[in-house]
Amino acid sequence: MYALLSLISTVIEIYIWILVASAVLSWLIAFNVVNTRNQIVAMVTDVLYRLTEPVLAPLRRILPNFGGLDISPVVVILLLIFIRRLLFELFFGMLV
């Protein structure tokens, strides 16, 4: 059971880093630091978009508009951290 919990925790941690990378890349594109015409940048952007958009899009519809400021990645990261801690609490609570 601990191995499964460890795997879930690792997957959550990797997805958090994917969300951070997606947010940073979107900032770099917005400030013209990276060129989206570069094939590698375009490919990385597409992969990150496909991995994060199914989770972020429904949340963006729920959250209020902050005038161009997208806080949906922060909300998802906080939810993932909460879920991970809740799983560990439930698992170690069953052992006691």
C-alpha positions as CSV (number, residue, x, y, z in Angstrom):
1,M,0.0,0.0,0.0
2,Y,2.9,2.3,0.8
3,A,4.3,1.8,-2.7
4,L,1.1,2.8,-4.3
5,L,0.9,5.9,-2.1
6,S,4.5,6.7,-3.0
7,L,3.7,6.4,-6.7
8,I,0.7,8.7,-6.5
9,S,2.8,11.2,-4.6
10,T,5.5,11.1,-7.2
11,V,3.0,11.6,-10.0
12,I,1.5,14.6,-8.2
13,E,4.9,16.0,-7.7
14,I,5.8,15.6,-11.4
15,Y,2.5,17.2,-12.4
16,I,3.2,20.2,-10.1
17,W,6.5,20.7,-11.9
18,I,4.8,20.4,-15.3
19,L,2.4,23.2,-14.2
20,V,5.3,25.4,-13.1
21,A,7.1,24.8,-16.3
22,S,4.0,25.7,-18.3
23,A,3.5,28.9,-16.4
24,V,7.1,30.0,-16.7
25,L,7.1,29.2,-20.4
26,S,3.9,31.2,-21.0
27,W,5.6,34.2,-19.3
28,L,8.7,33.8,-21.4
29,I,6.5,33.7,-24.5
30,A,4.5,36.7,-23.4
31,F,7.6,38.8,-22.8
32,N,9.2,37.6,-26.1
33,V,12.1,35.9,-24.4
34,V,11.7,32.7,-26.4
35,N,10.6,32.5,-30.0
36,T,7.6,30.2,-30.7
37,R,8.8,29.8,-34.3
38,N,11.6,27.7,-33.0
39,Q,10.5,24.1,-33.6
40,I,11.7,22.8,-30.2
41,V,10.0,25.6,-28.3
42,A,6.8,25.0,-30.2
43,M,6.9,21.3,-29.5
44,V,7.6,21.8,-25.8
45,T,4.8,24.4,-25.6
46,D,2.4,22.0,-27.3
47,V,3.2,19.2,-25.0
48,L,2.8,21.3,-21.9
49,Y,-0.4,22.7,-23.2
50,R,-1.9,19.3,-23.8
51,L,-0.8,18.1,-20.4
52,T,-2.2,21.1,-18.4
53,E,-5.1,22.4,-20.3
54,P,-7.6,19.6,-19.5
55,V,-7.2,20.5,-15.8
56,L,-6.8,24.3,-16.1
57,A,-9.6,25.0,-18.6
58,P,-12.6,24.0,-16.4
59,L,-11.1,25.9,-13.5
60,R,-10.6,29.0,-15.6
61,R,-14.4,29.0,-16.3
62,I,-15.1,28.9,-12.5
63,L,-12.5,31.5,-11.3
64,P,-13.3,35.2,-11.7
65,N,-11.5,37.3,-14.2
66,F,-8.5,39.1,-12.8
67,G,-7.7,41.2,-15.8
68,G,-5.2,39.0,-17.6
69,L,-3.7,37.4,-14.5
70,D,-4.3,33.6,-14.6
71,I,-4.2,32.1,-11.1
72,S,-5.6,28.7,-12.2
73,P,-2.1,27.0,-12.0
74,V,-1.7,28.3,-8.5
75,V,-5.1,26.9,-7.5
76,V,-4.4,23.6,-9.0
77,I,-1.0,23.3,-7.3
78,L,-2.5,24.1,-4.0
79,L,-5.2,21.5,-4.6
80,L,-2.7,18.9,-5.5
81,I,-0.6,19.6,-2.4
82,F,-3.7,19.3,-0.3
83,I,-4.7,16.0,-1.9
84,R,-1.2,14.6,-1.4
85,R,-1.1,15.5,2.2
86,L,-4.6,14.2,2.7
87,L,-3.6,10.8,1.2
88,F,-0.6,10.6,3.6
89,E,-2.8,11.5,6.6
90,L,-5.4,8.9,5.7
91,F,-2.8,6.2,5.0
92,F,-0.8,6.8,8.2
93,G,-4.0,7.4,10.2
94,M,-5.1,3.8,9.2
95,L,-1.8,2.4,10.5
96,V,-2.2,3.8,14.0
